Amino acid sequence: MFSIFISALTTGFSGATVSYDLDTDPSKRRHNPFFYGYVPDPPNERMGLFLCMIFNGAVMLLIRGLCVCMLISVNTTYFFWYLGCDYGSYLLLKIARHDFHYHLNIPGALGIVASVIARVAAKGISDYTGLLHMRASQELGGVYWTFSMVVSFGMAFLSLWLYSHHEQGVMVFYMQVAVPVLVGIWIALFATMVRLMKRDYRKSFFSFETGAEQTRALFLETRDDAKKSKIFKKNPRQWKSIRGEVKDWLNKMWFIFEDTKPDWFTDAWMGLVDEDLLPSANLRRRGSLGEPQRRSSIKGLINLLSVDGGNAGGGGVDTDQVDRVAMNRISLRKAHSVRSVVPVVE
C-alpha cells in the first residue's frame, strides 16, 4: 500500500513539474500569453499551487486506478467497452471539429499516424494524471479537459456501483469509503488551484478553441515576425485556410529578412517553407543554385575574411568588416535596381 502512494506521488510530482516548467518558460509566455502565465508571481502562492498540482495528479491516478480495478474485477469486457467508447468518441469529436491533425509539422501518412498516437497519448495522460497542460487547445482543449474530469468521477462511481453488486466483503466497504473521499479531496485541491492561479487564466478551463484556430490566431493577431515565422513549424493542415495571408506576408518581407538576417531566418527554417509560398525571384535562385544567392555570397565572404584574419594573426572573423562589406553589397544592389528601372539620359 505504501509503495502505491509513493508511486502516485511520484507521478503527481512529474506531472506538476511539466506543467509548472512549461508555464513559467519566458519564451512560451511571450509566444502565447493567453495560455501560459497562470502561475502566480508571489513565491508563497507559487509553492502552494505547485503542491496542489502534485497532490492533484496523485489523487487522480488513484481514482482512475480504482476505477479500472473495479471494472476488471466485475467483467473485463466492461473495461474494454468503456475504453473503446471513451477514446473513440474523443477521436470522432476531434475529426468533427477539424482538429484531428496534431500541430507538429510531420508530412504525409506518417503525420496521420503521429496524430493518432499523440491524441491517444494526450488523453491517456490527462485522464490518469489531470495534467493541467493538457487543457491547451493543441491538446485536449479547455472544455474537453474539464468534461473528461467529470467523466472520470462519473465512471468511478459507476464502477463502484457495479463492484458493490458483484462483490461482497470488506473490500466493498473499503471502496465505498475510498472513492468518495478521493473525489472530494481532488475537488478541494482543484478549487484551491483555481483560486491560486491568476484570474485571467481561469477561463481556459472552458475554452472551445481548437488547435487549428489557435495556430491561425497566433499568426493573424501579431505583428511580430518572429512569432509569425513559427507557423511553418505547425502542421500545414491547421492553417491551410490562411495560406494566402501567409504567402502575402512572405512576399512582402522575404527580402527584408535576407538583408536583416533575424536569428530565426536559418536554412532549417527555409527548408520548411513550401516553394509555392516563396517569392518568385527567390524561387528561381534557389532552383538554380540550391539556396538563396545572397546567402551563398555572404558565406563565401565570411570564409574569405576568416582566412585573411587568420593570416593576419587575428584568429577569427572581423564582424565589423563583414557588416561593412555586406552593407556595401546591399547598397550596390539597390543602386543597380534603380539603374535598371530609371532610363539613362545621355
WOLIN-V719923 format. One record per residue. N is the residue number from 1. RES is the residue in one small letter. PHI is phi in whole degrees, 0 to 359 (* if undefined). OMEGA is omega as a letter, one per 20 degrees, with the letter a starting at -180 (none if undefined). D_LAST is the distance of its C-alpha to the last C-alpha in whole Angstrom. Layout:
N|RES|PHI|OMEGA|D_LAST ; N|RES|PHI|OMEGA|D_LAST
This chain:
1|m|*|a|97 ; 2|f|298|a|96 ; 3|s|296|r|93 ; 4|i|295|r|92 ; 5|f|296|r|92 ; 6|i|296|r|90 ; 7|s|297|r|88 ; 8|a|296|r|87 ; 9|l|295|r|86 ; 10|t|297|r|84 ; 11|t|297|r|82 ; 12|g|298|r|81 ; 13|f|295|r|80 ; 14|s|298|r|77 ; 15|g|295|r|76 ; 16|a|297|r|76 ; 17|t|296|r|74 ; 18|v|299|a|72 ; 19|s|297|a|71 ; 20|y|295|a|71 ; 21|d|295|r|69 ; 22|l|296|a|66 ; 23|d|288|a|67 ; 24|t|268|r|66 ; 25|d|290|a|63 ; 26|p|302|a|60 ; 27|s|295|r|58 ; 28|k|289|r|59 ; 29|r|294|r|60 ; 30|r|288|a|56 ; 31|h|287|a|55 ; 32|n|222|a|58 ; 33|p|290|a|60 ; 34|f|280|r|62 ; 35|f|246|a|64 ; 36|y|271|r|64 ; 37|g|132|a|66 ; 38|y|284|r|69 ; 39|v|293|a|71 ; 40|p|290|a|72 ; 41|d|277|a|71 ; 42|p|301|a|74 ; 43|p|304|a|76 ; 44|n|296|r|79 ; 45|e|291|r|78 ; 46|r|299|a|76 ; 47|m|296|r|79 ; 48|g|298|r|81 ; 49|l|295|a|78 ; 50|f|297|r|78 ; 51|l|296|r|82 ; 52|c|298|r|82 ; 53|m|296|r|79 ; 54|i|297|a|81 ; 55|f|290|r|85 ; 56|n|299|r|83 ; 57|g|294|a|82 ; 58|a|295|a|85 ; 59|v|293|r|87 ; 60|m|298|r|85 ; 61|l|296|r|85 ; 62|l|294|r|89 ; 63|i|298|a|89 ; 64|r|293|r|87 ; 65|g|297|r|89 ; 66|l|296|r|93 ; 67|c|300|a|91 ; 68|v|296|a|91 ; 69|c|299|a|94 ; 70|m|292|r|96 ; 71|l|297|a|94 ; 72|i|294|r|95 ; 73|s|296|r|98 ; 74|v|285|a|99 ; 75|n|194|a|97 ; 76|t|301|r|94 ; 77|t|299|r|93 ; 78|y|302|a|92 ; 79|f|296|a|90 ; 80|f|289|r|88 ; 81|w|296|r|88 ; 82|y|298|a|87 ; 83|l|298|a|84 ; 84|g|295|a|83 ; 85|c|294|a|83 ; 86|d|295|a|81 ; 87|y|287|r|78 ; 88|g|296|r|78 ; 89|s|295|r|78 ; 90|y|295|r|75 ; 91|l|293|r|73 ; 92|l|296|r|73 ; 93|l|295|r|72 ; 94|k|299|r|69 ; 95|i|294|a|68 ; 96|a|296|a|69 ; 97|r|267|a|67 ; 98|h|55|a|64 ; 99|d|229|a|64 ; 100|f|285|a|66 ; 101|h|291|a|63 ; 102|y|290|a|63 ; 103|h|286|a|60 ; 104|l|291|a|59 ; 105|n|277|r|56 ; 106|i|242|a|58 ; 107|p|282|r|57 ; 108|g|67|a|59 ; 109|a|296|r|63 ; 110|l|299|r|63 ; 111|g|294|r|62 ; 112|i|292|r|65 ; 113|v|299|r|67 ; 114|a|297|r|66 ; 115|s|295|r|66 ; 116|v|299|a|70 ; 117|i|298|a|71 ; 118|a|295|a|69 ; 119|r|294|a|70 ; 120|v|295|a|74 ; 121|a|296|a|74 ; 122|a|298|r|72 ; 123|k|293|r|75 ; 124|g|299|r|78 ; 125|i|298|a|77 ; 126|s|295|a|76 ; 127|d|297|a|80 ; 128|y|261|r|82 ; 129|t|231|a|80 ; 130|g|64|a|79 ; 131|l|302|a|75 ; 132|l|297|a|74 ; 133|h|298|a|70 ; 134|m|289|r|71 ; 135|r|279|r|71 ; 136|a|298|a|67 ; 137|s|299|r|65 ; 138|q|283|r|64 ; 139|e|250|r|67 ; 140|l|280|a|70 ; 141|g|96|a|69 ; 142|g|301|a|71 ; 143|v|291|r|73 ; 144|y|288|r|74 ; 145|w|301|r|75 ; 146|t|296|r|77 ; 147|f|299|a|79 ; 148|s|294|r|79 ; 149|m|294|r|81 ; 150|v|296|r|83 ; 151|v|298|r|84 ; 152|s|300|r|85 ; 153|f|291|r|88 ; 154|g|298|r|89 ; 155|m|292|r|89 ; 156|a|297|a|91 ; 157|f|287|r|94 ; 158|l|294|r|94 ; 159|s|297|r|95 ; 160|l|296|r|97 ; 161|w|295|r|99 ; 162|l|297|a|99 ; 163|y|295|a|100 ; 164|s|294|r|103 ; 165|h|273|a|104 ; 166|h|256|a|104 ; 167|e|249|r|105 ; 168|q|221|r|108 ; 169|g|114|a|109 ; 170|v|290|a|108 ; 171|m|296|r|104 ; 172|v|297|r|104 ; 173|f|298|r|105 ; 174|y|300|a|102 ; 175|m|292|r|100 ; 176|q|294|r|101 ; 177|v|272|a|100 ; 178|a|294|a|97 ; 179|v|297|r|95 ; 180|p|298|a|95 ; 181|v|295|a|95 ; 182|l|295|r|92 ; 183|v|296|r|90 ; 184|g|297|r|91 ; 185|i|297|a|90 ; 186|w|298|a|87 ; 187|i|298|r|86 ; 188|a|295|r|87 ; 189|l|295|a|85 ; 190|f|295|r|82 ; 191|a|298|r|83 ; 192|t|294|r|82 ; 193|m|300|a|79 ; 194|v|298|r|78 ; 195|r|292|a|79 ; 196|l|281|a|77 ; 197|m|289|r|74 ; 198|k|299|a|71 ; 199|r|302|a|72 ; 200|d|295|a|69 ; 201|y|262|a|69 ; 202|r|293|a|72 ; 203|k|291|a|71 ; 204|s|295|r|69 ; 205|f|285|a|73 ; 206|f|234|a|72 ; 207|s|284|r|69 ; 208|f|262|a|68 ; 209|e|295|r|64 ; 210|t|268|r|64 ; 211|g|297|r|62 ; 212|a|295|r|59 ; 213|e|296|r|59 ; 214|q|293|r|58 ; 215|t|301|a|56 ; 216|r|293|a|54 ; 217|a|294|a|54 ; 218|l|295|r|53 ; 219|f|277|a|50 ; 220|l|283|a|49 ; 221|e|262|r|51 ; 222|t|232|r|49 ; 223|r|256|a|46 ; 224|d|279|a|46 ; 225|d|295|r|44 ; 226|a|298|r|47 ; 227|k|290|r|49 ; 228|k|299|a|47 ; 229|s|296|a|47 ; 230|k|291|a|50 ; 231|i|295|a|51 ; 232|f|282|r|50 ; 233|k|270|r|53 ; 234|k|263|r|55 ; 235|n|298|a|56 ; 236|p|303|r|53 ; 237|r|294|a|56 ; 238|q|283|a|57 ; 239|w|233|a|53 ; 240|k|296|a|52 ; 241|s|288|r|52 ; 242|i|244|a|49 ; 243|r|300|r|47 ; 244|g|296|r|44 ; 245|e|295|r|44 ; 246|v|295|r|44 ; 247|k|295|r|41 ; 248|d|299|r|39 ; 249|w|297|r|40 ; 250|l|294|r|39 ; 251|n|299|a|36 ; 252|k|282|a|35 ; 253|m|250|a|36 ; 254|w|303|a|36 ; 255|f|288|r|33 ; 256|i|293|r|34 ; 257|f|296|r|37 ; 258|e|297|a|35 ; 259|d|280|a|33 ; 260|t|272|r|36 ; 261|k|53|r|39 ; 262|p|297|a|42 ; 263|d|302|a|45 ; 264|w|278|a|46 ; 265|f|277|a|43 ; 266|t|245|r|44 ; 267|d|300|a|45 ; 268|a|296|r|48 ; 269|w|294|a|47 ; 270|m|298|r|44 ; 271|g|293|r|46 ; 272|l|276|a|48 ; 273|v|274|r|45 ; 274|d|294|a|45 ; 275|e|297|a|42 ; 276|d|289|r|42 ; 277|l|264|a|41 ; 278|l|284|r|39 ; 279|p|302|a|35 ; 280|s|300|a|34 ; 281|a|296|r|31 ; 282|n|292|r|34 ; 283|l|295|r|36 ; 284|r|296|r|34 ; 285|r|295|a|33 ; 286|r|292|r|37 ; 287|g|291|a|38 ; 288|s|270|a|36 ; 289|l|251|a|37 ; 290|g|90|r|40 ; 291|e|196|a|39 ; 292|p|305|a|36 ; 293|q|297|a|33 ; 294|r|295|r|33 ; 295|r|299|a|36 ; 296|s|295|a|37 ; 297|s|293|a|34 ; 298|i|292|r|36 ; 299|k|298|r|39 ; 300|g|297|r|38 ; 301|l|297|a|36 ; 302|i|295|r|40 ; 303|n|297|r|41 ; 304|l|297|a|39 ; 305|l|292|r|40 ; 306|s|297|r|44 ; 307|v|295|r|44 ; 308|d|299|a|42 ; 309|g|295|r|44 ; 310|g|292|r|48 ; 311|n|292|a|47 ; 312|a|275|r|46 ; 313|g|89|a|50 ; 314|g|282|r|48 ; 315|g|77|r|50 ; 316|g|175|a|47 ; 317|v|271|r|44 ; 318|d|277|a|42 ; 319|t|295|r|41 ; 320|d|297|r|39 ; 321|q|293|r|37 ; 322|v|301|a|37 ; 323|d|298|a|36 ; 324|r|295|a|33 ; 325|v|293|r|31 ; 326|a|298|r|32 ; 327|m|294|r|30 ; 328|n|298|r|27 ; 329|r|295|r|27 ; 330|i|297|a|27 ; 331|s|297|r|24 ; 332|l|297|r|22 ; 333|r|295|r|23 ; 334|k|294|r|22 ; 335|a|296|r|18 ; 336|h|297|r|18 ; 337|s|295|a|19 ; 338|v|294|a|17 ; 339|r|295|a|14 ; 340|s|286|a|15 ; 341|v|262|a|16 ; 342|v|272|a|13 ; 343|p|292|r|10 ; 344|v|276|a|6 ; 345|v|259|r|4 ; 346|e|260|none|0
